Amino acid sequence: MNVDEWKSQLKRGILEYSILLLIKTKSYYGYEIISEISQWDIIAAKESTVYPLLRRLEKEHYLASMWKDSVEGLPPRKYYMLTDKGKEYVALMSNEWGALVGVIHELQNREEENNG
């Protein structure tokens, strides 16, 4: 495996968490989510990845949605927001992420100590 393959696997693993963290702050419509996450190459994703993920999260009751009229005669947009179940899920994910990052930092420090 090369670094690009590893990055692709990493991205798949954290995309759901990243999107839920984004939606935790406010409601977003699909394309807005895609635009927001495109700021970071490591989690940038295409519509063909994000929309099925949003549908699954809604089906699993982590997200709720509602249609809102848009301005200037554009079609209505479907906005996503976290449900109570979704908020609990993100909290659990955040705990796991914190533990994982802590271990990675420990391992990185160990490597630096052994090479220093």
Buried (B, 14 or more C-beta within 10 A) or exposed (E): EEEEEEEEEEBEEBBBBBBBBBBBEEBBBBEBBBEBBEEEEEBBBEEEBBBEBBEEBBEEEBBBBEEEEEEEEEEEBBBBBBBEEBEEBBEEBBEEBEEEEEEEEEEEEEEEEEEE
